[in-house]
Amino acid sequence: MFGTKAPRLSHVIYERMDSTGTLRQQFAVPFGYDVCFTRGAFDPANPSLVRTLTALEPKRRHRAIVIVDAGVLELNPDLTGAIENYFRAHADRLELVTAPLSFPGGEACKNDPTLLAKLHTTFFEHRIDRQSFVVIVGGGAVLDAVGYAAAAIHRGVRTVRMPTTVLSQNDSGVGVKNGVNAFGAKNYLGTFFPPFAVINDFDLLATLSARDRIAGYAEAVKVALIRDAAFFDWIEGNAPALATGQPEAVAHLVRRCAELHLQHIAEGGDPFELGSAKPLDFGHWSAHKLESLTHHELRHGEAVGIGIGTDSRYSAAIGLLSEAAAARIDAVLRMLGLPVWHEALLLLGPDGKRAVFAGIEDFREHLGGDLTVTMLAAIGKGTEVHALSVERFEAIYRAMELAVAPSARREALGA
């Protein structure tokens, strides 16, 4: 974060007087936020949250509203009381403006066109201003949707994210993006609006289902494949412990994945994705389409796992990656318990081609301009390609289908 003082706005005005009399202004605004790793964040003895909310103005009493994922509350019925008790214990420095509020989680909340209006009404009724905090406790979808709502009021209200899934603690929750789905498109509405801080409480992962926990591993595999071969080696060697949810292994995976994600944002040269490259979306062009084709029955991480597997095979098919490396990646995905196939890959679109291929154009449109997709040159090294061969992917899908999907499934789907 910024310590105890507000950040200085650094700016330079460059005057260029030519025949058009043009003035060019150029300025930079520094962004910074802490990502805290802890346990028992709502234990009054844990200083992480109070220290975060009072970091810039330690002598003020700070107002906050807490939004909690309804699914998290179902699994943690004592959470509301714990949050209220925490604010009571620190009442000299913190004010909870109302009892914690619950909103539906999962991808459904990002598809609900009424949610933003409900959130904005809530913020207005409780007089949330630019010095107030919106504390968001939940999975990635709730963080995305509530973060987007908070970014739109008063041109941006401070948000503290408290992710509750492996996927959000190691990836989406530590990033700078917010958004909701619209017009059938993933994250069509959204902003780049960094959080004030992120608090990753490992204890909040304890009630995750095995399916949701494992789904979150996909983003760790992804970032290891494009950034850190040693981390992939570690995942491979610890796959049995991760598959069974060994807490220390899960905590290490979350932290290392988050570190690599933050490193990319800070050092990748394009934190707000102004260009056409999105290396952290390796495996995502098909994943986003698979999510919509399955009406989000597939978890995001599960769809990413499938996308990683098929894009690794494609990288080998076009001569970028060795066949042995592609096979190794497939084996790790399976050891972790991630799916490598789904029947939605059999579905055909109106043009008679596999419906998943429409994800290529969706991806290009989301990026803007030319298509740029990350593939693998080696384990730990991503590389950009600017065209995808539908024919090669068709061959990959047909081979996978023969291996894991009986032909009767094609007939059952009317394909």
SETORZA-554128 format. One record per residue: residue in one letter; x, y, z of N, C-alpha, C in turn. Coordinates in steps of 0.05 Angstrom, whole numbers, padded with zeros to 5 digits, always signed. Last residue first. Layout:
BEGIN
AXYZXYZXYZ ...
REM end
This chain:
BEGIN
A-00499-00686-00655-00477-00674-00670-00470-00691-00694 G-00534-00700-00616-00545-00692-00642-00524-00680-00659 L-00517-00721-00570-00517-00692-00571-00528-00682-00598 A-00517-00775-00582-00535-00765-00562-00538-00735-00562 E-00476-00777-00619-00503-00782-00628-00523-00771-00608 R-00433-00768-00585-00437-00750-00607-00466-00752-00616 R-00436-00812-00552-00442-00786-00540-00447-00766-00562 A-00419-00855-00582-00448-00853-00576-00455-00826-00565 S-00365-00853-00582-00378-00841-00604-00408-00838-00600 P-00338-00837-00517-00350-00856-00536-00365-00842-00558 A-00282-00803-00501-00310-00799-00505-00321-00818-00525 V-00227-00812-00499-00242-00809-00474-00272-00806-00477 A-00205-00823-00550-00192-00833-00526-00211-00833-00502 L-00237-00797-00587-00233-00826-00590-00222-00838-00564 E-00229-00745-00569-00256-00758-00568-00254-00788-00570 M-00177-00736-00580-00185-00736-00552-00212-00750-00550 A-00179-00736-00636-00163-00756-00622-00171-00758-00593 R-00213-00692-00644-00222-00719-00653-00205-00741-00639 Y-00183-00650-00623-00208-00658-00610-00217-00686-00618 I-00141-00651-00661-00135-00655-00632-00161-00664-00618 A-00167-00639-00708-00153-00664-00706-00148-00671-00676 E-00185-00587-00695-00205-00609-00701-00192-00636-00698 F-00137-00561-00691-00152-00565-00667-00173-00587-00671 R-00124-00561-00745-00106-00575-00726-00121-00580-00700 E-00167-00531-00766-00162-00558-00775-00145-00574-00755 V-00160-00481-00744-00183-00497-00736-00179-00526-00743 S-00103-00452-00724-00113-00470-00745-00136-00487-00734 L-00095-00384-00708-00100-00411-00699-00112-00427-00722 A-00049-00331-00704-00068-00345-00719-00071-00373-00708 H-00008-00311-00674-00028-00292-00684-00049-00305-00703 V+00025-00327-00613+00018-00334-00640-00005-00316-00648 E+00076-00319-00564+00052-00309-00577+00049-00320-00606 T+00095-00363-00511+00102-00348-00535+00076-00341-00549 G+00121-00381-00446+00100-00376-00465+00110-00361-00489 K+00155-00426-00409+00160-00405-00429+00136-00403-00449 G+00146-00469-00377+00158-00446-00365+00162-00423-00384 I+00159-00515-00425+00148-00512-00399+00162-00489-00385 A+00160-00479-00487+00171-00498-00469+00156-00496-00443 A+00126-00449-00516+00151-00456-00529+00166-00477-00513 L+00056-00448-00518+00080-00455-00503+00103-00462-00522 M+00016-00389-00532+00020-00417-00533+00047-00423-00518 T-00030-00336-00530-00006-00348-00518-00006-00378-00521 V-00054-00299-00584-00059-00321-00565-00032-00331-00555 T-00083-00248-00616-00058-00255-00603-00064-00275-00581 L-00113-00220-00672-00113-00242-00653-00085-00246-00642 D-00115-00148-00678-00107-00174-00687-00109-00195-00664 G-00168-00112-00646-00146-00114-00665-00141-00142-00673 G-00188-00138-00583-00187-00116-00602-00164-00119-00621 L-00200-00176-00544-00173-00163-00544-00174-00137-00561 H-00251-00189-00559-00246-00180-00532-00219-00165-00530 E-00242-00208-00610-00258-00184-00607-00254-00172-00579 R-00212-00254-00600-00200-00232-00616-00215-00206-00611 F-00250-00283-00572-00225-00276-00559-00212-00252-00573 D-00289-00292-00610-00296-00278-00586-00271-00267-00572 E-00260-00322-00646-00268-00295-00654-00276-00279-00630 I-00254-00368-00614-00230-00354-00625-00237-00325-00633 G-00303-00387-00600-00288-00374-00580-00263-00359-00590 A-00321-00416-00641-00331-00388-00641-00316-00373-00619 F-00304-00467-00629-00287-00451-00646-00296-00421-00648 V-00344-00492-00601-00322-00480-00586-00305-00462-00603 A-00376-00516-00638-00385-00490-00628-00362-00476-00612 R-00349-00544-00697-00351-00545-00668-00357-00517-00656 K-00390-00528-00754-00364-00533-00741-00369-00534-00711 G-00438-00513-00774-00431-00542-00776-00404-00548-00763 D-00455-00463-00765-00439-00467-00789-00430-00496-00792 P-00480-00465-00715-00497-00462-00739-00481-00467-00765 G-00438-00514-00680-00451-00488-00684-00467-00488-00709 L-00440-00574-00641-00435-00560-00667-00450-00534-00667 L-00407-00606-00586-00429-00590-00597-00421-00575-00622 L-00364-00630-00564-00377-00644-00586-00398-00626-00600 L-00349-00602-00521-00331-00600-00544-00343-00614-00568 A-00384-00617-00482-00390-00592-00497-00372-00589-00521 E-00361-00659-00456-00378-00665-00479-00386-00641-00494 H-00293-00648-00441-00321-00645-00434-00338-00648-00459 W-00228-00662-00413-00248-00665-00434-00276-00659-00423 V-00198-00661-00369-00184-00655-00394-00203-00656-00418 P-00207-00637-00302-00217-00650-00326-00200-00643-00351 L-00161-00648-00248-00174-00630-00267-00184-00645-00291 G-00132-00679-00213-00161-00683-00214-00176-00664-00232 L-00078-00680-00214-00091-00660-00196-00121-00664-00194 M-00069-00717-00253-00062-00724-00225-00075-00704-00205 R-00086-00689-00299-00101-00712-00290-00095-00719-00261 L-00046-00650-00302-00074-00642-00300-00091-00665-00289 V-00001-00684-00309-00004-00667-00284-00033-00659-00280 A-00011-00706-00360-00010-00723-00336-00013-00708-00310 D-00009-00661-00392-00034-00676-00391-00034-00693-00366 I+00046-00649-00386+00025-00630-00377-00002-00644-00373 R+00069-00693-00411+00074-00688-00382+00053-00669-00370 A+00052-00686-00463+00043-00709-00448+00047-00706-00418 A+00081-00639-00475+00052-00639-00476+00040-00663-00460 A+00133-00660-00470+00124-00639-00452+00094-00637-00451 A+00134-00696-00513+00138-00706-00486+00128-00685-00465 E+00129-00663-00556+00107-00681-00550+00109-00692-00522 S+00152-00596-00545+00157-00624-00550+00132-00641-00543 L+00126-00539-00580+00130-00553-00555+00136-00583-00561 L+00121-00521-00633+00132-00503-00612+00141-00519-00587 G+00095-00551-00672+00124-00552-00670+00137-00533-00650 I+00042-00555-00674+00054-00535-00692+00084-00533-00688 A+00033-00594-00635+00025-00600-00662+00037-00580-00682 A+00047-00568-00587+00064-00590-00597+00058-00595-00627 S+00005-00532-00584+00033-00522-00584+00052-00543-00595 Y-00037-00568-00580-00034-00552-00604-00006-00541-00606 R-00028-00588-00528-00027-00606-00551-00023-00591-00577 S-00037-00540-00501-00010-00553-00500-00007-00572-00523 D-00090-00532-00513-00071-00513-00524-00042-00523-00522 T-00112-00574-00484-00115-00574-00513-00095-00554-00526 G-00097-00561-00430-00091-00587-00442-00091-00586-00473 I-00120-00510-00424-00091-00514-00421-00082-00540-00435 G-00175-00522-00429-00161-00505-00448-00131-00508-00448 I-00183-00554-00384-00187-00566-00411-00172-00549-00432 G-00171-00514-00345-00156-00539-00347-00158-00553-00374 V-00212-00478-00356-00184-00470-00361-00167-00495-00363 A-00255-00508-00338-00254-00501-00366-00226-00492-00374 E-00242-00509-00284-00244-00534-00299-00242-00529-00329 G-00244-00455-00270-00218-00469-00269-00219-00496-00284 H-00299-00446-00277-00280-00431-00293-00253-00447-00294 R-00339-00506-00279-00326-00484-00264-00305-00471-00282 L-00393-00521-00320-00364-00524-00316-00354-00500-00299 E-00441-00496-00321-00439-00521-00305-00410-00527-00300 H-00447-00452-00353-00431-00449-00329-00433-00473-00310 H-00469-00471-00398-00486-00454-00381-00473-00453-00353 T-00434-00494-00432-00444-00511-00411-00463-00496-00391 L-00421-00450-00463-00434-00473-00476-00446-00493-00455 S-00395-00417-00426-00421-00409-00436-00436-00433-00449 E-00348-00449-00418-00365-00440-00395-00393-00433-00405 L-00327-00452-00469-00337-00477-00456-00355-00469-00432 K-00310-00400-00476-00331-00411-00493-00344-00435-00480 H-00268-00397-00439-00291-00379-00437-00315-00389-00453 A-00234-00437-00460-00246-00440-00434-00271-00422-00431 S-00214-00421-00508-00234-00442-00509-00249-00443-00482 W-00180-00381-00489-00198-00375-00512-00220-00395-00513 H-00148-00397-00446-00173-00385-00440-00191-00381-00464 G-00096-00415-00450-00116-00435-00446-00144-00424-00444 F-00071-00355-00423-00064-00381-00436-00085-00401-00430 D-00077-00306-00402-00101-00319-00411-00094-00344-00428 L-00031-00281-00392-00043-00295-00369-00069-00309-00377 P-00020-00254-00440-00007-00279-00434-00019-00295-00411 K-00050-00220-00481-00059-00227-00454-00046-00254-00446 A-00041-00167-00527-00031-00192-00516-00041-00196-00487 S-00054-00118-00547-00070-00140-00556-00061-00167-00544 G-00053-00065-00497-00045-00078-00522-00063-00102-00528 L-00073-00053-00449-00079-00034-00470-00071-00046-00497 E-00075-00078-00397-00080-00092-00422-00089-00074-00444 F-00057-00055-00352-00086-00050-00358-00093-00061-00386 P-00003-00068-00351-00020-00077-00330-00050-00074-00335 D+00044-00080-00387+00017-00073-00396-00004-00081-00375 G+00092-00097-00367+00092-00074-00385+00065-00065-00395 G+00101-00135-00328+00095-00144-00355+00093-00122-00376 E+00108-00120-00276+00132-00120-00294+00126-00128-00323 A+00059-00122-00249+00078-00100-00244+00100-00097-00265 I+00034-00167-00269+00020-00142-00270+00040-00119-00268 H+00073-00207-00258+00066-00201-00286+00052-00173-00288 Q+00073-00206-00203+00098-00199-00217+00091-00192-00246 L+00022-00225-00191+00029-00197-00185+00054-00188-00200 H+00029-00278-00210+00008-00260-00221+00015-00231-00216 L+00069-00296-00176+00074-00294-00204+00054-00277-00219 E+00041-00292-00126+00066-00277-00130+00072-00274-00160 A+00000-00329-00134-00006-00301-00131+00018-00283-00136 C+00031-00376-00136+00015-00368-00160+00008-00338-00158 R+00050-00377-00084+00069-00375-00107+00054-00366-00132 R+00002-00381-00053+00021-00358-00050+00039-00355-00074 V-00021-00429-00071-00036-00403-00073-00016-00380-00072 L+00018-00467-00059+00009-00463-00087-00004-00435-00090 H+00020-00462-00003+00044-00456-00019+00036-00450-00048 A-00032-00479+00010-00023-00452+00017+00001-00444+00001 V-00030-00532-00008-00049-00514-00020-00040-00485-00014 A+00008-00553+00028+00013-00553-00001-00005-00533-00015 E-00018-00546+00076+00007-00532+00072+00014-00531+00042 P-00065-00580+00070-00067-00551+00074-00041-00536+00068 Q-00081-00625+00020-00062-00621+00042-00058-00591+00047 G-00118-00643-00019-00123-00619-00004-00105-00614+00020 T-00109-00684-00053-00123-00691-00028-00128-00666-00010 A-00081-00658-00092-00106-00672-00100-00122-00678-00075 L-00035-00642-00065-00054-00622-00074-00081-00635-00080 A-00009-00691-00058-00017-00675-00035-00038-00654-00042 P-00001-00706-00113-00017-00723-00095-00027-00707-00070 A+00031-00662-00132+00004-00666-00142-00012-00684-00124 N+00083-00648-00122+00064-00647-00100+00035-00652-00108 G+00109-00652-00171+00119-00668-00149+00100-00669-00125 E+00080-00614-00200+00081-00642-00209+00089-00660-00185 I+00092-00567-00172+00064-00576-00174+00063-00606-00181 W+00147-00565-00181+00137-00568-00154+00108-00578-00155 D+00149-00558-00237+00161-00581-00225+00150-00587-00197 F+00124-00508-00238+00111-00531-00250+00122-00557-00239 F+00165-00479-00214+00139-00481-00200+00123-00504-00212 A+00204-00483-00253+00209-00494-00226+00183-00498-00211 A+00182-00453-00295+00185-00482-00298+00189-00496-00271 D+00144-00402-00300+00162-00412-00280+00163-00443-00281 R+00109-00381-00342+00127-00364-00327+00149-00378-00311 I+00073-00416-00365+00082-00393-00381+00104-00376-00368 L+00065-00455-00326+00073-00463-00353+00083-00440-00370 A+00049-00426-00282+00074-00441-00281+00084-00447-00309 V+00000-00408-00298+00021-00388-00295+00048-00401-00292 K-00027-00459-00302-00025-00440-00325-00001-00421-00321 V-00026-00479-00251-00013-00494-00272-00008-00475-00296 A-00058-00439-00227-00030-00443-00219-00014-00458-00240 E-00106-00446-00252-00092-00421-00257-00063-00423-00248 A-00120-00497-00232-00115-00493-00261-00099-00468-00266 Y-00134-00499-00179-00107-00505-00186-00100-00499-00215 G-00189-00490-00175-00171-00467-00171-00142-00473-00178 A-00209-00541-00178-00213-00523-00201-00194-00499-00199 I-00199-00560-00127-00183-00570-00149-00185-00552-00173 R-00239-00532-00098-00211-00529-00091-00193-00537-00115 D-00286-00551-00122-00279-00522-00124-00249-00518-00118 R-00283-00606-00108-00285-00598-00136-00276-00569-00139 A-00282-00606-00053-00258-00616-00067-00259-00606-00096 S-00310-00545-00027-00313-00572-00037-00287-00580-00051 L-00284-00506+00027-00288-00510-00001-00293-00540-00007 T-00272-00497+00079-00299-00508+00074-00304-00511+00044 A-00221-00475+00079-00225-00501+00093-00252-00513+00086 L-00211-00425+00061-00210-00446+00041-00219-00473+00053 L-00207-00392+00104-00232-00390+00088-00233-00412+00066 D-00156-00398+00122-00177-00412+00136-00203-00412+00121 F-00125-00363+00091-00125-00391+00084-00147-00407+00098 D-00142-00303+00068-00145-00318+00093-00147-00348+00086 N-00115-00251+00038-00119-00279+00033-00119-00295+00059 I-00134-00189+00025-00128-00205+00048-00135-00234+00041 V-00113-00133-00012-00125-00160-00013-00116-00175+00012 A-00130-00064-00022-00114-00085-00011-00128-00112-00015 F-00155-00033-00059-00139-00020-00039-00120-00039-00026 P-00151-00060-00127-00161-00059-00100-00144-00042-00082 P-00152-00024-00190-00138-00040-00169-00152-00038-00142 F-00190-00030-00242-00191-00014-00218-00178-00030-00196 F-00212-00033-00303-00187-00038-00290-00186-00019-00266 T-00280-00058-00311-00260-00037-00308-00233-00048-00299 G-00336-00079-00353-00316-00081-00332-00297-00058-00331 L-00374-00122-00392-00374-00096-00378-00353-00099-00355 Y-00359-00173-00409-00363-00152-00429-00363-00124-00416 N-00347-00221-00383-00334-00196-00374-00336-00174-00395 K-00369-00260-00437-00355-00260-00412-00341-00233-00406 A-00432-00247-00468-00402-00246-00469-00390-00244-00442 G-00486-00241-00468-00475-00268-00473-00445-00269-00474 F-00494-00189-00453-00498-00196-00482-00486-00223-00489 A-00446-00194-00400-00468-00180-00413-00469-00189-00442 N-00415-00203-00336-00421-00212-00363-00445-00197-00374 V-00372-00156-00303-00395-00174-00304-00399-00182-00333 G-00311-00139-00266-00329-00140-00288-00353-00159-00284 N-00243-00119-00256-00270-00124-00245-00288-00126-00269 K-00172-00127-00245-00196-00126-00262-00222-00132-00247 V-00124-00135-00222-00134-00107-00223-00160-00105-00239 G-00113-00190-00175-00108-00174-00199-00122-00147-00198 V-00126-00224-00135-00102-00207-00131-00096-00189-00154 G-00170-00253-00153-00173-00235-00130-00150-00217-00125 S-00152-00286-00195-00169-00263-00201-00171-00243-00178 D-00107-00319-00163-00109-00308-00190-00126-00283-00191 N-00109-00342-00113-00084-00344-00127-00084-00329-00154 Q-00160-00331-00093-00136-00323-00077-00111-00324-00093 S-00194-00351-00132-00193-00322-00128-00169-00313-00111 L-00182-00406-00130-00180-00392-00156-00178-00361-00151 V-00193-00420-00077-00165-00422-00087-00162-00405-00112 T-00237-00371-00047-00232-00395-00063-00202-00396-00071 T-00245-00323-00023-00251-00346-00007-00248-00373-00023 P-00214-00258-00015-00222-00281-00032-00226-00306-00015 M-00228-00200+00000-00222-00222+00017-00231-00248+00003 R-00209-00135-00019-00218-00161-00027-00209-00182-00007 V-00231-00072-00009-00213-00092+00003-00224-00119-00004 T-00236-00012-00045-00245-00039-00041-00223-00056-00028 R-00255+00055-00049-00235+00036-00039-00248+00008-00034 V-00290+00074-00107-00289+00072-00078-00269+00051-00071 G-00300+00112-00163-00282+00092-00151-00280+00094-00121 R-00334+00152-00178-00311+00147-00195-00290+00129-00181 H-00378+00146-00145-00358+00167-00138-00332+00163-00154 I-00382+00080-00170-00393+00102-00154-00371+00121-00145 A-00353+00042-00199-00371+00061-00214-00382+00083-00197 A-00327+00008-00166-00311+00025-00184-00327+00046-00197 A-00369-00020-00143-00355-00001-00127-00338+00018-00144 A-00383-00054-00186-00402-00034-00176-00389-00013-00159 Y-00335-00083-00191-00344-00066-00213-00364-00045-00203 G-00336-00110-00142-00314-00091-00148-00321-00073-00171 V-00381-00141-00148-00382-00120-00128-00359-00100-00133 A-00360-00174-00191-00385-00159-00193-00386-00136-00174 D-00311-00197-00172-00313-00183-00197-00337-00164-00198 L-00326-00221-00123-00305-00200-00124-00307-00184-00149 V-00363-00258-00144-00372-00236-00126-00351-00214-00125 A-00327-00290-00173-00349-00277-00186-00360-00254-00170 G-00289-00310-00135-00281-00292-00156-00304-00277-00169 G-00321-00311-00070-00307-00322-00092-00302-00301-00114 G-00314-00265-00013-00327-00284-00030-00309-00295-00052 V-00323-00204+00013-00315-00231+00022-00329-00251+00004 I-00303-00140+00009-00316-00160-00006-00305-00187+00002 V-00314-00077+00034-00299-00102+00039-00315-00125+00027 V-00308-00014+00017-00325-00036+00010-00308-00061+00014 F-00298+00044+00056-00288+00019+00045-00311+00000+00039 S-00295+00116+00046-00306+00092+00058-00293+00067+00045 Q-00280+00158+00017-00262+00151+00039-00272+00127+00054 R-00320+00166-00019-00294+00158-00030-00274+00151-00008 D-00378+00136+00015-00364+00157+00000-00336+00148-00008 I-00440+00111+00026-00413+00103+00021-00399+00124+00004 R-00492+00114+00048-00475+00138+00045-00445+00130+00044 H-00529+00075+00047-00511+00075+00070-00489+00096+00067 E-00554+00085-00001-00570+00086+00024-00552+00087+00049 F-00513+00076-00038-00524+00102-00034-00539+00105-00008 F-00503+00021-00033-00482+00040-00027-00493+00068-00022 T-00554+00002-00049-00544-00004-00023-00522+00016-00015 T-00555+00020-00102-00575+00029-00083-00566+00025-00055 H-00513-00010-00122-00510+00019-00122-00531+00031-00103 L-00534-00062-00116-00510-00054-00102-00507-00024-00100 K-00578-00060-00151-00582-00066-00122-00558-00057-00106 A-00552-00050-00199-00571-00030-00188-00576-00035-00159 L-00523-00098-00205-00509-00072-00202-00527-00051-00190 L-00564-00137-00210-00546-00137-00187-00533-00110-00183 T-00594-00142-00255-00605-00125-00234-00586-00121-00210 P-00571-00178-00289-00570-00150-00297-00581-00131-00275 D-00531-00230-00274-00555-00218-00264-00555-00188-00270 N-00483-00254-00285-00503-00254-00306-00528-00240-00299 K-00456-00253-00238-00445-00237-00260-00464-00236-00284 C-00485-00290-00209-00486-00262-00201-00475-00243-00222 A-00473-00338-00234-00500-00327-00237-00501-00298-00229 E-00423-00354-00219-00425-00339-00244-00452-00327-00248 G-00423-00343-00147-00422-00359-00171-00426-00342-00196 G-00471-00314-00101-00445-00317-00113-00446-00334-00138 P-00517-00263-00077-00511-00290-00089-00484-00290-00102 F-00499-00227-00018-00508-00227-00046-00501-00254-00058 S-00510-00200+00046-00505-00224+00030-00516-00220+00002 L-00477-00155+00090-00498-00160+00071-00491-00183+00053 P-00466-00143+00159-00456-00154+00134-00480-00162+00116 A-00502-00086+00184-00495-00114+00187-00485-00124+00160 T-00469-00023+00170-00493-00040+00173-00484-00069+00176 V-00420+00001+00178-00444+00018+00174-00470+00003+00175 L-00374-00006+00225-00388-00023+00207-00415-00009+00202 E-00317+00031+00236-00346+00032+00238-00358+00014+00217 L-00256+00032+00274-00272+00022+00251-00302+00025+00257 R-00232+00049+00319-00219+00056+00294-00236+00049+00270 D-00262+00034+00362-00249+00060+00364-00236+00069+00338 A-00277-00018+00350-00296+00004+00346-00284+00032+00348 H-00256-00068+00349-00240-00046+00339-00257-00021+00334 A-00296-00101+00366-00271-00102+00381-00252-00079+00373 R-00334-00092+00327-00339-00083+00354-00313-00082+00370 F-00310-00118+00284-00313-00089+00283-00319-00077+00310 Y-00312-00171+00303-00286-00158+00296-00289-00128+00297 N-00366-00180+00307-00350-00180+00332-00323-00167+00327 E-00381-00180+00253-00391-00159+00271-00375-00157+00297 I-00353-00226+00237-00347-00200+00225-00356-00177+00243 A-00377-00265+00268-00349-00261+00271-00341-00233+00260 G-00430-00264+00249-00425-00257+00276-00395-00250+00281 T-00420-00282+00196-00432-00256+00201-00426-00246+00229 L-00400-00335+00205-00382-00314+00194-00394-00286+00199 D-00427-00379+00219-00418-00361+00241-00403-00337+00231 P-00435-00409+00173-00458-00394+00185-00450-00375+00207 N-00406-00425+00122-00394-00413+00147-00415-00396+00161 L-00435-00442+00080-00415-00460+00091-00403-00450+00117 E-00468-00397+00073-00480-00424+00077-00460-00443+00089 L-00430-00358+00063-00445-00357+00088-00459-00384+00094 V-00414-00372+00012-00394-00373+00034-00409-00373+00061 G-00460-00361-00017-00450-00388-00015-00430-00392+00007 A-00463-00305-00013-00483-00321+00001-00474-00350+00003 D-00408-00264+00001-00419-00284-00018-00438-00303-00003 V-00417-00202+00031-00409-00230+00034-00423-00247+00013 I-00394-00138+00043-00411-00154+00025-00400-00183+00025 V-00392-00087+00089-00381-00114+00082-00402-00129+00066 I-00370-00021+00093-00392-00039+00088-00381-00065+00079 A-00340+00025+00138-00338+00003+00119-00365-00011+00117 R-00303+00082+00160-00329+00069+00155-00325+00047+00134 H-00254+00095+00210-00261+00089+00182-00287+00074+00179 R-00229+00147+00245-00247+00124+00248-00259+00118+00220 R-00160+00168+00239-00188+00170+00233-00203+00144+00241 K-00107+00159+00244-00120+00173+00266-00150+00176+00262 P-00086+00136+00198-00088+00120+00222-00103+00133+00245 E-00097+00135+00137-00104+00156+00157-00108+00142+00184 L-00076+00090+00111-00071+00117+00101-00076+00139+00121 A-00091+00045+00143-00064+00050+00135-00058+00078+00126 T-00138+00025+00162-00129+00050+00174-00101+00058+00164 L-00147-00023+00137-00167-00002+00134-00157+00025+00144 T-00102-00054+00153-00106-00047+00125-00125-00023+00122 R-00109-00059+00207-00085-00046+00198-00088-00037+00169 V-00156-00089+00208-00156-00062+00219-00132-00046+00209 L-00136-00137+00181-00158-00120+00170-00158-00092+00181 S-00092-00155+00214-00090-00151+00185-00111-00132+00175 P-00088-00169+00268-00088-00140+00261-00091-00135+00231 N-00124-00213+00306-00110-00211+00281-00111-00182+00271 A-00157-00212+00349-00129-00210+00355-00112-00208+00329 P-00208-00222+00328-00201-00194+00337-00172-00190+00343 D-00210-00258+00270-00203-00261+00298-00195-00233+00308 F-00215-00254+00216-00235-00241+00232-00233-00247+00262 A-00173-00284+00196-00173-00255+00191-00193-00240+00209 G-00148-00336+00201-00165-00324+00221-00166-00294+00219 R-00084-00325+00170-00105-00344+00178-00122-00330+00200 T-00055-00295+00110-00059-00298+00139-00078-00321+00144 F-00025-00250+00068-00031-00279+00072-00032-00284+00102 C-00041-00192+00032-00034-00204+00058-00042-00233+00058 V-00019-00149-00013-00033-00175-00013-00023-00190+00012 D-00025-00079-00019-00014-00102-00005-00032-00126-00011 Y-00015-00037-00076-00033-00049-00057-00019-00074-00045 G-00010+00019-00119+00003+00000-00101-00017-00012-00082 F+00003+00062-00173-00016+00044-00159+00000+00025-00142 P+00015+00129-00193+00026+00104-00182+00004+00088-00168 V+00000+00156-00253-00010+00154-00226+00000+00128-00215 A+00028+00202-00299+00027+00175-00289+00017+00175-00260 F+00014+00241-00358+00018+00238-00329+00016+00209-00322 Q+00016+00289-00408+00023+00262-00401+00027+00260-00371 Q-00012+00329-00458-00008+00324-00430-00003+00295-00425 R+00004+00370-00511+00002+00342-00502+00007+00341-00472 L-00027+00416-00552-00014+00412-00526-00018+00383-00518 T-00022+00442-00617-00029+00419-00600-00013+00420-00574 G-00025+00476-00662-00027+00487-00635-00033+00466-00614 T-00017+00460-00712-00044+00455-00701-00047+00467-00673 S+00036+00469-00722+00017+00484-00738-00012+00481-00728 D+00057+00464-00653+00062+00461-00682+00040+00476-00697 M+00082+00458-00594+00068+00478-00609+00076+00475-00639 R+00076+00417-00543+00086+00415-00571+00070+00435-00588 E+00093+00406-00478+00080+00425-00496+00093+00423-00524 Y+00077+00361-00430+00096+00366-00452+00082+00383-00473 I+00075+00356-00363+00060+00367-00386+00081+00374-00407 V+00073+00304-00319+00090+00320-00336+00073+00330-00358 H+00064+00281-00252+00054+00288-00279+00074+00306-00293 S+00043+00242-00199+00066+00251-00214+00056+00258-00242 L+00010+00249-00142+00005+00247-00171+00028+00259-00186 R+00028+00211-00086+00031+00236-00101+00025+00231-00130 P-00016+00176-00042+00004+00177-00063+00005+00204-00077 A-00022+00194+00027-00034+00189+00002-00013+00191-00020 K+00014+00160+00079+00008+00184+00063-00004+00177+00037 T+00028+00114+00104+00010+00132+00118+00004+00157+00103 G+00031+00065+00053+00040+00075+00079+00019+00093+00092 F+00006+00047+00008+00020+00072+00006+00031+00082+00033 M+00017-00024+00000+00000+00000+00000+00017+00025+00000 
REM end
